[in-house]
Amino acid sequence: MDIKKRIDQLINEINRASYEYYALDNPSLSDQEYDDKYNELLRLEEKYPELKRDDSPTNRVGGEAIDKFTKVTHKTPMLSFDDIFNSEEIEMFDERIKKTISKPEYTLEPKMDGLSGSLLYEDGVLVRAATRGDGVTGEDITINVKTIKSVPLHLSKKIDIEVRGEIYMSKLSFDKANIERRNNGEKEFANPRNAAAGSVRQLDSKITAKRDLDFMAYFIPNPEKYGIKTQKESLDFLRELGFKTNYELNSLAHSAKDIEKYIEDLGNKRPNLPYDIDGVVIKVNSLSDEDELGFTSRVPRWGIAYKFPALEVLTKLNKIVFTVGRTGKITPNAYFDTVHVDGSLVSKATLHNSDYCIEKDIRVGDIISIRKAGDVIPEVVEVKLDRREGSPEPFKMIDKCPICNTELIRKDANHFCPNDKCPARNIEKLEHYASRDAMNFDGFGERIIEDFYNLGYINNFSDFYDLSKYKDELMTLEGFGEKSISNLLETIENSKQNSVERLIYALGIRYVGKKTAKIFAYMFGDLDKFMASDYDTLKNINEIGDIIAQSVVDYFKDENNLKEINKLRKLGVNFKYLGNKINTDNENINGKTFVITGTLSKPRNYYKEILESLGGNVTESVTKKTDYVLLGENPGSKYDKAKELNISILSEDDFNNMI
């Protein structure tokens, strides 16, 4: 027997069977026949390893492990679509398209709830798979994607092609994975999307293989290369190549009404689908129409993603717990019977403030409806008054801090603990100081900070930088070794070199967020000049105003704050701005507000940093306060708004002359 010829024959037969099973949903081999061929191939490859092919289906079990994922640059950026949420926005999208395309046709596809992936084939063989990443740069996950059975390792045509689609976990695979994790005493996955994302980024491909992931193809970046003229033809071609597509659920539409009917029908089918979907992707079908519509600076104009409304579930409110934030704000929180909300287990949600509780008449013992705001944060929608039993006690706001027992004060709609030494406030302040957007103490989670606070190692910001004194003691704590403590101390030491905007934000001055902190760092150049500024100087800075100015002045009047800042100075924390220095000599730019739109010859941050270094202010939206719009190619609606408001338009040449 010609062994190589038999191996090739088995691979072709197994690949053909996989194509029939996944792409056509019409298998010609029984499970037993498939297993027999697979096991014969496995035996031959073990006996003749030199004849094993890279695209052999036996590679799907995984086996290789890697140290890290390498970065890859997408040949064509993986852009996402804008989201819409209701019928009115669907109609607006349709009207916008019809201003350019008189009789558009749309493809309608279920929006899979997983993570986007890019597959690269050369001569019909899979050579690379990558995550979307930031759209320009992703991570190489080839080793793990090869374990996904619905990903063809070898296409039906020997062509070079990039194929994009969704990596996801079916509901059945999700349930099986969680049963296994539960039996092993491991934490269960929250939802299939998170499970898929975590599984595809395993350094050990054997683990990925066990998770039984799936791939649904939906896009070819350069379809015209293959003689394709429509999105539908793209999907048909993908299926022909051997990919799984949503051909049974995909549809065509010619109007907003058609789209709305499809969404309604799909919504009814949604609970019974074998996988999670979170919306519908709407694309103009004709590729020539796509070209005419083009792109904005960040999204295609020819497509949009409709998101299903957040799912609501009912549960029983068991108690209301009051917590204290770093500013002293007291927040009531609802604790209820654990429920699944849109794929996640949820047992608590914020109730914001006393007015919110009173307005909704929230009482312990009530049946309440819960949903995820923006599909992320749990929120209480309403009380089901028809389910209320008896006469439960109405909500009553506490009058003293639940931690330090200080009398609360009310400001606007919120209550605050005025005690600066309140332990809860201090812990929150320390957590904020160490957070990623502030001083960025990598590895310092909430639990570590709370433990170190309770043990007396940190009470103030400056105490972080003295932790090295207690290194031997810290290593005796449960869960800490020499390496982990050394890493924590190193990240603290490195933070001393941060540019001062991080420190300004980390101090926790009320109303001073990340953007405001950077404005102050730009304007003053160092912390001492910022501290010495008066109310009038501050309030006249663009985007600052009265409230922030007064908050800054009040903060630096406090002797305790000044003492702490002086300690930080002595400990070697950087007080200087390390970015581009501001030059206020250019009167055309200093103090002026700019909006950047469209595609320019360099990344947008290049222009933003130059403008800010010259005293300009860069915003996202065009308003009456905008002085100039810097215009690139395919500018979108911001250009229309600028013309409507008669705002000065700058080309890239104009910009270069101006600077």
C-alpha positions as CSV (number, residue, x, y, z in Angstrom):
1,M,0.0,0.0,0.0
2,D,1.2,3.5,-0.8
3,I,1.2,5.0,2.7
4,K,1.4,8.6,1.6
5,K,-1.4,8.2,-0.9
6,R,-3.6,6.5,1.8
7,I,-2.9,9.4,4.3
8,D,-3.8,11.9,1.6
9,Q,-7.0,10.0,0.8
10,L,-8.0,9.8,4.5
11,I,-7.4,13.5,5.0
12,N,-9.5,14.4,2.0
13,E,-12.3,12.1,3.1
14,I,-12.3,13.4,6.6
15,N,-12.2,17.0,5.5
16,R,-15.0,16.3,3.1
17,A,-17.1,14.8,5.9
18,S,-16.4,17.8,8.1
19,Y,-17.5,20.1,5.3
20,E,-20.7,18.2,4.9
21,Y,-21.4,18.2,8.6
22,Y,-20.5,21.8,9.5
23,A,-21.2,23.8,6.3
24,L,-23.9,21.8,4.6
25,D,-25.5,20.2,7.7
26,N,-25.9,17.1,5.6
27,P,-23.3,14.4,6.6
28,S,-22.7,11.4,4.3
29,L,-20.7,9.5,6.9
30,S,-22.1,8.0,10.1
31,D,-20.2,8.8,13.3
32,Q,-18.8,5.3,13.4
33,E,-17.5,5.6,9.8
34,Y,-15.9,9.0,10.6
35,D,-14.3,7.6,13.7
36,D,-12.9,4.6,11.8
37,K,-11.2,6.8,9.2
38,Y,-9.9,9.2,11.8
39,N,-8.4,6.4,13.9
40,E,-6.8,4.8,10.8
41,L,-5.2,8.1,10.0
42,L,-4.0,8.5,13.6
43,R,-2.3,5.1,13.5
44,L,-0.6,5.8,10.2
45,E,0.7,9.2,11.3
46,E,2.0,7.6,14.5
47,K,3.8,4.9,12.5
48,Y,5.0,7.3,9.8
49,P,5.4,10.7,11.5
50,E,7.5,12.0,8.6
51,L,4.3,11.8,6.4
52,K,2.0,13.8,8.7
53,R,0.6,16.9,7.1
54,D,0.2,20.3,8.8
55,D,-3.4,20.4,7.7
56,S,-4.2,16.9,9.1
57,P,-7.4,16.8,11.2
58,T,-5.6,15.0,13.9
59,N,-3.9,18.3,14.8
60,R,-7.2,19.5,16.2
61,V,-6.6,17.8,19.6
62,G,-3.9,20.4,20.4
63,G,-0.7,19.5,22.1
64,E,1.7,22.4,21.6
65,A,2.1,24.9,24.3
66,I,3.5,28.4,23.9
67,D,5.0,31.0,26.2
68,K,3.0,34.0,24.9
69,F,1.0,35.2,21.9
70,T,2.8,37.2,19.3
71,K,1.4,40.4,17.8
72,V,0.2,40.5,14.2
73,T,-0.9,43.4,12.0
74,H,-4.0,42.9,9.9
75,K,-3.5,43.6,6.2
76,T,-6.9,45.3,6.2
77,P,-8.1,46.9,9.5
78,M,-10.9,44.9,11.3
79,L,-13.4,47.7,11.7
80,S,-16.5,47.3,13.8
81,F,-20.0,48.7,13.1
82,D,-21.8,51.4,15.0
83,D,-24.6,50.1,17.2
84,I,-28.3,51.0,17.0
85,F,-31.0,49.9,19.5
86,N,-34.5,50.7,18.2
87,S,-36.8,51.1,15.1
88,E,-36.3,54.8,14.8
89,E,-32.5,54.3,14.4
90,I,-33.1,51.5,11.8
91,E,-35.3,54.0,9.8
92,M,-32.6,56.7,10.1
93,F,-30.0,54.2,8.8
94,D,-32.2,53.3,5.9
95,E,-32.9,57.0,5.1
96,R,-29.2,57.8,5.3
97,I,-28.3,55.0,2.8
98,K,-31.1,56.0,0.4
99,K,-29.6,59.5,0.2
100,T,-26.8,57.9,-1.8
101,I,-28.2,54.6,-3.0
102,S,-31.7,55.0,-4.5
103,K,-32.8,51.3,-4.1
104,P,-30.5,49.5,-1.7
105,E,-30.7,45.9,-0.8
106,Y,-29.5,44.7,2.6
107,T,-28.1,41.4,3.9
108,L,-29.3,40.5,7.4
109,E,-27.2,38.2,9.6
110,P,-27.5,37.2,13.2
111,K,-24.9,38.9,15.3
112,M,-22.9,36.1,17.0
113,D,-22.0,36.7,20.6
114,G,-18.3,35.7,20.6
115,L,-15.1,37.2,19.5
116,S,-14.0,38.2,16.0
117,G,-11.2,36.3,14.4
118,S,-9.2,36.5,11.1
119,L,-8.1,33.4,9.2
120,L,-5.4,33.6,6.6
121,Y,-5.0,30.9,3.9
122,E,-2.2,30.4,1.4
123,D,-2.8,28.0,-1.5
124,G,-5.9,26.8,0.4
125,V,-4.1,25.9,3.6
126,L,-4.6,27.7,7.0
127,V,-1.3,29.5,7.8
128,R,-2.4,32.0,10.4
129,A,-5.3,32.9,12.7
130,A,-5.5,36.1,14.7
131,T,-7.8,38.0,17.2
132,R,-9.3,41.3,16.2
133,G,-7.3,43.2,18.9
134,D,-7.6,46.9,18.4
135,G,-8.7,46.4,14.8
136,V,-5.2,47.1,13.5
137,T,-3.0,44.8,15.6
138,G,-4.2,41.4,17.0
139,E,-2.6,38.3,18.5
140,D,-1.6,35.1,16.7
141,I,-3.9,32.3,17.9
142,T,-3.2,29.9,15.0
143,I,-2.2,27.0,17.3
144,N,-5.6,27.2,19.2
145,V,-7.8,27.9,16.2
146,K,-6.5,24.7,14.5
147,T,-8.3,22.8,17.3
148,I,-11.7,24.2,16.2
149,K,-13.4,21.5,14.1
150,S,-15.6,23.9,12.1
151,V,-12.4,25.8,10.9
152,P,-11.2,24.2,7.6
153,L,-7.5,23.4,7.7
154,H,-7.6,23.0,4.0
155,L,-10.1,24.8,1.7
156,S,-11.9,23.3,-1.3
157,K,-10.0,25.6,-3.6
158,K,-6.2,26.3,-3.6
159,I,-6.5,30.0,-3.2
160,D,-4.9,32.8,-1.1
161,I,-7.7,34.4,1.0
162,E,-8.4,36.0,4.3
163,V,-11.7,35.0,6.0
164,R,-13.2,36.7,9.0
165,G,-15.8,35.4,11.4
166,E,-16.9,34.8,15.0
167,I,-15.3,32.4,17.4
168,Y,-17.9,31.2,19.8
169,M,-19.0,28.5,22.2
170,S,-22.4,26.8,21.8
171,K,-24.8,26.6,24.7
172,L,-24.3,22.9,24.9
173,S,-20.5,23.2,25.0
174,F,-20.8,25.9,27.6
175,D,-22.9,23.7,29.8
176,K,-20.5,20.8,29.5
177,A,-17.5,23.1,30.3
178,N,-19.2,24.4,33.4
179,I,-20.2,20.9,34.6
180,E,-16.5,19.9,34.3
181,R,-15.3,23.0,36.1
182,R,-17.9,22.5,38.8
183,N,-16.8,18.9,39.3
184,N,-13.1,20.1,39.5
185,G,-14.0,22.7,42.1
186,E,-13.2,25.5,39.6
187,K,-15.0,28.8,39.2
188,E,-17.7,28.5,36.5
189,F,-17.7,30.6,33.3
190,A,-20.0,33.5,33.5
191,N,-21.3,33.2,29.9
192,P,-20.4,31.6,26.6
193,R,-18.8,34.8,25.2
194,N,-16.3,35.0,28.1
195,A,-15.7,31.3,27.9
196,A,-14.8,31.5,24.2
197,A,-12.5,34.5,24.7
198,G,-10.7,32.8,27.6
199,S,-10.5,29.4,25.7
200,V,-9.0,30.8,22.5
201,R,-6.2,32.6,24.5
202,Q,-5.0,29.5,26.3
203,L,-1.2,29.0,26.1
204,D,-1.8,25.2,26.1
205,S,-3.7,24.3,22.9
206,K,-4.9,21.0,24.6
207,I,-7.1,23.1,26.9
208,T,-8.6,25.0,23.9
209,A,-9.3,21.7,22.2
210,K,-11.3,20.4,25.2
211,R,-13.5,23.5,25.1
212,D,-15.2,22.5,21.8
213,L,-15.3,26.0,20.2
214,D,-16.9,26.9,16.9
215,F,-16.4,29.3,14.1
216,M,-19.0,31.1,12.0
217,A,-17.6,32.8,8.8
218,Y,-19.2,36.1,7.7
219,F,-16.8,38.3,5.8
220,I,-14.1,38.4,3.1
221,P,-12.0,41.7,3.2
222,N,-11.3,41.7,-0.6
223,P,-14.2,39.9,-2.3
224,E,-13.7,41.5,-5.7
225,K,-10.5,39.5,-6.1
226,Y,-12.7,36.4,-6.4
227,G,-15.2,37.9,-8.8
228,I,-17.8,38.5,-6.0
229,K,-20.2,41.4,-6.4
230,T,-22.5,41.1,-3.4
231,Q,-22.3,40.3,0.3
232,K,-24.7,37.4,-0.3
233,E,-22.3,36.0,-2.9
234,S,-19.5,36.3,-0.3
235,L,-21.4,34.2,2.1
236,D,-22.2,31.6,-0.6
237,F,-18.5,31.5,-1.6
238,L,-17.4,31.0,2.0
239,R,-19.8,28.0,2.3
240,E,-18.4,26.6,-0.9
241,L,-14.9,26.9,0.5
242,G,-15.9,24.7,3.4
243,F,-16.9,27.3,6.1
244,K,-19.8,27.2,8.4
245,T,-22.2,30.1,7.7
246,N,-25.6,31.2,9.1
247,Y,-27.2,30.5,5.7
248,E,-30.5,29.3,7.2
249,L,-31.0,32.4,9.2
250,N,-29.4,35.0,6.9
251,S,-31.9,37.0,4.8
252,L,-32.3,40.0,2.4
253,A,-34.3,43.2,2.9
254,H,-35.2,46.3,0.9
255,S,-36.6,48.6,3.5
256,A,-36.6,49.5,7.2
257,K,-39.9,47.6,7.5
258,D,-38.3,44.4,6.2
259,I,-35.4,44.8,8.6
260,E,-37.8,45.3,11.6
261,K,-39.8,42.2,10.7
262,Y,-36.7,40.1,10.4
263,I,-35.5,41.4,13.8
264,E,-38.8,40.5,15.4
265,D,-38.8,37.0,13.9
266,L,-35.2,36.4,14.9
267,G,-35.9,37.7,18.4
268,N,-38.6,35.0,18.8
269,K,-36.2,32.3,17.6
270,R,-33.3,33.6,19.8
271,P,-34.0,31.6,23.0
272,N,-34.1,28.3,21.0
273,L,-30.9,28.8,19.0
274,P,-28.0,26.5,19.9
275,Y,-25.7,29.6,20.5
276,D,-26.0,33.1,21.8
277,I,-26.7,36.1,19.6
278,D,-26.9,39.7,20.7
279,G,-28.3,41.4,17.6
280,V,-28.5,41.6,13.8
281,V,-25.8,42.9,11.4
282,I,-27.2,44.9,8.6
283,K,-25.1,45.5,5.5
284,V,-25.7,46.9,2.0
285,N,-25.6,43.9,-0.3
286,S,-24.0,45.4,-3.4
287,L,-20.2,45.8,-3.2
288,S,-20.3,48.6,-5.7
289,D,-22.8,50.4,-3.4
290,E,-20.4,49.8,-0.5
291,D,-17.6,51.5,-2.4
292,E,-19.8,54.5,-3.1
293,L,-20.9,54.8,0.6
294,G,-17.3,54.3,1.9
295,F,-16.2,54.8,5.5
296,T,-16.0,57.3,8.2
297,S,-12.7,57.6,10.1
298,R,-13.6,54.6,12.2
299,V,-16.6,52.7,10.9
300,P,-18.1,51.6,7.5
301,R,-21.1,53.7,6.3
302,W,-22.6,50.7,4.5
303,G,-23.3,48.6,7.6
304,I,-24.6,48.8,11.1
305,A,-25.3,46.5,14.1
306,Y,-28.7,46.4,15.7
307,K,-28.4,45.3,19.4
308,F,-31.3,43.4,21.1
309,P,-32.7,45.1,24.2
310,A,-31.2,44.0,27.5
311,L,-32.9,41.0,28.9
312,E,-34.9,41.5,32.2
313,V,-35.4,38.9,34.9
314,L,-37.3,38.9,38.1
315,T,-35.9,38.2,41.6
316,K,-36.5,38.9,45.2
317,L,-34.8,41.9,47.0
318,N,-33.4,40.5,50.3
319,K,-31.6,43.5,51.7
320,I,-30.2,47.0,51.0
321,V,-26.6,47.6,52.0
322,F,-25.0,51.1,52.2
323,T,-21.4,51.5,51.0
324,V,-19.0,54.5,51.2
325,G,-17.0,55.7,48.2
326,R,-13.7,57.6,48.2
327,T,-15.4,60.9,48.1
328,G,-17.6,59.9,51.0
329,K,-20.6,59.3,48.8
330,I,-23.1,56.9,50.4
331,T,-24.6,54.4,47.9
332,P,-27.5,52.1,48.6
333,N,-27.0,48.7,47.0
334,A,-29.6,46.0,46.3
335,Y,-28.8,42.4,47.3
336,F,-31.2,39.8,45.8
337,D,-31.6,36.2,45.0
338,T,-28.9,35.2,42.4
339,V,-30.2,35.2,38.9
340,H,-28.9,34.8,35.3
341,V,-29.1,38.1,33.5
342,D,-28.1,37.9,29.8
343,G,-25.6,35.1,30.4
344,S,-24.1,36.3,33.7
345,L,-24.8,35.4,37.4
346,V,-25.9,38.5,39.2
347,S,-26.8,39.0,42.9
348,K,-26.4,42.7,43.5
349,A,-26.9,46.1,41.8
350,T,-26.4,49.7,42.7
351,L,-29.5,51.8,43.7
352,H,-27.6,55.1,43.1
353,N,-29.1,57.3,45.9
354,S,-32.1,57.8,48.2
355,D,-34.1,59.7,45.5
356,Y,-33.8,56.7,43.2
357,C,-35.1,54.3,45.9
358,I,-38.0,56.5,46.9
359,E,-39.0,57.3,43.3
360,K,-39.2,53.5,42.5
361,D,-40.6,52.7,45.9
362,I,-38.0,50.0,46.5
363,R,-38.6,47.9,49.6
364,V,-36.9,44.8,51.0
365,G,-39.0,41.7,50.2
366,D,-40.2,43.1,46.9
367,I,-40.0,41.3,43.6
368,I,-37.9,43.4,41.3
369,S,-36.9,43.2,37.6
370,I,-33.1,43.3,36.8
371,R,-31.4,44.0,33.5
372,K,-27.9,44.9,32.4
373,A,-27.6,48.6,31.5
374,G,-25.7,48.7,28.1
375,D,-25.6,44.9,28.4
376,V,-22.9,45.3,31.1
377,I,-23.9,46.8,34.5
378,P,-26.8,45.2,36.4
379,E,-29.6,47.7,37.3
380,V,-33.0,47.5,39.0
381,V,-35.6,48.5,36.4
382,E,-38.7,48.5,38.6
383,V,-40.6,47.0,41.5
384,K,-43.4,44.6,40.6
385,L,-46.0,46.2,42.8
386,D,-48.6,43.6,41.9
387,R,-46.4,41.0,43.5
388,R,-45.8,42.9,46.7
389,E,-46.9,40.9,49.8
390,G,-48.2,42.6,52.9
391,S,-46.9,46.1,53.9
392,P,-43.0,46.0,53.8
393,E,-41.2,48.9,55.4
394,P,-40.7,51.9,52.9
395,F,-37.1,52.7,52.1
396,K,-35.4,55.0,54.6
397,M,-32.1,56.7,54.1
398,I,-29.6,56.2,56.9
399,D,-28.4,59.4,58.7
400,K,-25.0,58.2,59.9
401,C,-22.0,56.7,58.1
402,P,-22.3,52.9,58.2
403,I,-18.5,52.7,58.8
404,C,-17.5,55.5,61.2
405,N,-21.0,56.6,62.5
406,T,-20.4,60.2,61.4
407,E,-23.6,62.3,60.7
408,L,-24.2,62.4,57.0
409,I,-24.6,65.6,55.0
410,R,-26.6,65.9,51.8
411,K,-25.4,67.6,48.6
412,D,-27.8,67.7,45.6
413,A,-29.3,64.2,45.3
414,N,-26.5,62.4,47.2
415,H,-25.5,61.9,50.9
416,F,-21.9,62.0,52.0
417,C,-19.8,61.1,55.0
418,P,-17.8,64.3,55.8
419,N,-15.2,62.4,57.8
420,D,-11.9,62.5,55.8
421,K,-10.5,59.8,58.2
422,C,-13.4,57.4,57.6
423,P,-11.7,54.0,57.0
424,A,-14.0,53.1,54.1
425,R,-13.2,56.4,52.3
426,N,-9.5,55.9,52.9
427,I,-9.5,52.4,51.4
428,E,-11.4,53.7,48.3
429,K,-8.9,56.6,48.0
430,L,-6.0,54.2,48.2
431,E,-7.6,51.9,45.6
432,H,-8.1,54.9,43.3
433,Y,-4.5,56.0,43.8
434,A,-3.2,52.6,42.8
435,S,-5.6,52.1,39.9
436,R,-4.6,51.6,36.3
437,D,-5.5,55.1,35.1
438,A,-3.9,56.7,38.1
439,M,-0.5,55.6,39.4
440,N,-0.9,52.2,37.8
441,F,0.4,49.8,40.6
442,D,0.2,46.6,38.5
443,G,-0.9,43.7,40.7
444,F,-2.4,45.8,43.5
445,G,-6.0,44.6,43.5
446,E,-8.7,45.8,46.0
447,R,-8.2,42.8,48.3
448,I,-4.5,43.4,48.7
449,I,-5.0,47.1,49.5
450,E,-7.8,46.3,51.9
451,D,-5.6,43.7,53.7
452,F,-2.5,46.0,53.8
453,Y,-4.8,48.8,55.2
454,N,-6.3,46.6,57.9
455,L,-2.9,45.4,58.9
456,G,-1.7,49.0,59.2
457,Y,0.9,49.0,56.4
458,I,-0.8,51.7,54.3
459,N,-3.0,54.6,55.5
460,N,-1.9,57.3,53.2
461,F,-0.7,57.6,49.6
462,S,2.9,58.0,50.8
463,D,2.8,54.7,52.7
464,F,2.8,52.8,49.4
465,Y,6.4,54.0,48.9
466,D,7.5,52.9,52.3
467,L,6.3,49.3,52.0
468,S,9.8,48.2,51.2
469,K,10.6,48.6,55.0
470,Y,8.2,45.8,55.7
471,K,9.3,43.4,52.9
472,D,10.2,40.6,55.3
473,E,7.0,40.9,57.2
474,L,4.9,41.0,54.1
475,M,6.4,37.8,52.8
476,T,5.0,36.0,55.9
477,L,1.5,36.9,54.9
478,E,-0.7,34.1,53.4
479,G,-0.5,34.2,49.6
480,F,2.6,36.3,49.4
481,G,6.1,35.1,48.5
482,E,9.4,36.9,47.8
483,K,8.7,37.2,44.1
484,S,5.2,38.6,44.4
485,I,6.2,41.1,47.0
486,S,9.3,42.1,44.9
487,N,7.0,42.7,41.9
488,L,4.7,44.9,43.9
489,L,7.5,46.9,45.3
490,E,9.0,47.3,41.8
491,T,5.8,48.6,40.3
492,I,5.5,51.1,43.1
493,E,9.1,52.3,42.5
494,N,8.6,52.5,38.7
495,S,5.4,54.7,39.2
496,K,7.6,57.5,40.6
497,Q,8.5,58.2,37.0
498,N,5.0,58.7,35.8
499,S,4.1,62.0,34.1
500,V,2.3,64.3,36.6
501,E,-1.2,64.0,35.1
502,R,-1.4,60.5,36.6
503,L,-0.5,61.9,40.0
504,I,-3.1,64.8,39.7
505,Y,-5.8,62.2,38.8
506,A,-4.6,59.8,41.6
507,L,-5.0,62.5,44.3
508,G,-8.7,62.1,44.0
509,I,-9.6,65.8,43.7
510,R,-13.4,66.0,43.3
511,Y,-14.6,66.5,39.7
512,V,-11.0,66.1,38.4
513,G,-11.1,63.1,36.0
514,K,-8.4,61.8,33.7
515,K,-9.0,64.3,30.9
516,T,-9.1,67.2,33.3
517,A,-5.9,66.1,35.0
518,K,-4.2,66.1,31.7
519,I,-5.4,69.5,30.8
520,F,-3.9,70.8,34.1
521,A,-0.6,69.0,33.5
522,Y,-0.4,70.5,30.0
523,M,-1.3,74.0,31.2
524,F,1.0,74.2,34.2
525,G,3.8,71.8,33.5
526,D,4.3,70.7,37.1
527,L,2.3,70.1,40.3
528,D,3.7,73.1,42.2
529,K,2.5,75.6,39.6
530,F,-0.9,73.9,39.5
531,M,-1.1,74.0,43.3
532,A,-0.2,77.7,43.3
533,S,-2.9,78.7,40.8
534,D,-5.9,80.7,42.0
535,Y,-9.6,80.4,41.3
536,D,-9.7,82.9,38.5
537,T,-6.8,81.4,36.6
538,L,-8.4,77.9,36.9
539,K,-11.9,78.8,35.9
540,N,-10.8,80.6,32.8
541,I,-9.1,77.4,31.4
542,N,-11.1,76.0,28.6
543,E,-13.4,73.1,29.7
544,I,-12.8,73.8,33.5
545,G,-15.3,76.3,34.8
546,D,-16.4,77.3,38.3
547,I,-17.2,74.0,40.0
548,I,-13.9,72.3,39.1
549,A,-11.9,75.5,39.9
550,Q,-13.4,75.8,43.4
551,S,-12.9,72.0,44.1
552,V,-9.2,72.4,43.2
553,V,-8.7,75.5,45.4
554,D,-10.4,73.8,48.3
555,Y,-8.3,70.7,47.9
556,F,-5.0,72.6,48.1
557,K,-6.2,74.7,51.1
558,D,-6.4,71.5,53.2
559,E,-3.2,71.3,55.3
560,N,-3.5,67.5,55.5
561,N,-3.5,67.3,51.7
562,L,-0.4,69.6,51.5
563,K,1.5,67.5,54.0
564,E,0.8,64.3,52.1
565,I,1.9,66.0,48.8
566,N,5.2,67.1,50.5
567,K,5.8,63.5,51.6
568,L,5.4,62.4,48.0
569,R,7.9,65.0,46.9
570,K,10.5,63.8,49.5
571,L,9.9,60.2,48.4
572,G,10.9,61.1,44.8
573,V,7.5,61.0,43.1
574,N,7.7,63.0,39.8
575,F,5.9,66.3,39.8
576,K,6.7,67.3,36.2
577,Y,4.7,66.9,33.0
578,L,6.7,64.6,30.7
579,G,4.7,65.0,27.6
580,N,4.9,67.7,24.9
581,K,5.4,71.1,26.4
582,I,2.8,73.7,25.7
583,N,4.0,76.7,23.6
584,T,1.4,79.5,23.9
585,D,3.1,81.7,21.2
586,N,0.9,80.5,18.4
587,E,-2.2,82.6,18.8
588,N,-4.0,80.7,16.0
589,I,-4.0,77.6,18.1
590,N,-3.6,78.5,21.8
591,G,-7.0,78.5,23.5
592,K,-8.8,77.4,20.3
593,T,-11.0,74.3,20.1
594,F,-10.4,71.8,17.3
595,V,-12.2,68.7,16.0
596,I,-10.3,66.1,13.8
597,T,-12.3,64.1,11.4
598,G,-11.7,61.8,8.4
599,T,-8.6,59.9,7.3
600,L,-5.3,61.9,7.4
601,S,-1.8,60.9,6.4
602,K,-0.8,60.3,10.0
603,P,-2.6,58.8,13.1
604,R,-5.1,61.1,14.7
605,N,-3.0,61.3,17.9
606,Y,-0.2,62.9,16.0
607,Y,-2.3,65.9,15.3
608,K,-3.9,65.9,18.7
609,E,-0.6,66.0,20.5
610,I,0.7,68.8,18.4
611,L,-2.4,70.9,18.9
612,E,-2.4,70.3,22.7
613,S,1.3,71.1,22.9
614,L,0.5,74.5,21.4
615,G,-2.4,75.2,23.8
616,G,-5.2,73.9,21.6
617,N,-8.1,71.9,22.9
618,V,-9.2,68.8,20.9
619,T,-12.8,67.6,21.3
620,E,-14.9,64.8,19.7
621,S,-18.1,66.8,18.8
622,V,-18.6,69.8,16.5
623,T,-20.5,72.5,18.4
624,K,-20.8,76.3,18.3
625,K,-17.7,76.5,20.5
626,T,-15.6,74.7,17.9
627,D,-13.1,77.0,16.2
628,Y,-11.7,74.7,13.5
629,V,-12.3,71.3,12.0
630,L,-9.2,69.5,10.6
631,L,-10.5,67.6,7.7
632,G,-9.2,64.3,6.1
633,E,-10.8,62.0,3.5
634,N,-14.2,60.5,4.2
635,P,-15.0,62.9,7.0
636,G,-18.6,61.9,7.7
637,S,-21.3,63.9,9.6
638,K,-18.9,66.1,11.5
639,Y,-18.0,67.9,8.2
640,D,-21.7,68.4,7.5
641,K,-22.2,69.8,11.0
642,A,-19.2,72.2,10.6
643,K,-20.6,73.5,7.3
644,E,-24.0,74.0,9.0
645,L,-22.4,76.0,11.8
646,N,-20.1,77.9,9.4
647,I,-17.0,76.7,11.3
648,S,-13.6,77.1,9.6
649,I,-12.3,74.0,7.8
650,L,-8.6,73.1,7.7
651,S,-7.0,70.8,5.2
652,E,-3.8,69.0,6.2
653,D,-1.7,71.7,4.3
654,D,-3.6,74.4,6.2
655,F,-2.8,72.7,9.5
656,N,0.9,72.4,8.6
657,N,1.0,76.1,7.7
658,M,-0.8,77.0,10.9
659,I,1.7,75.2,13.1
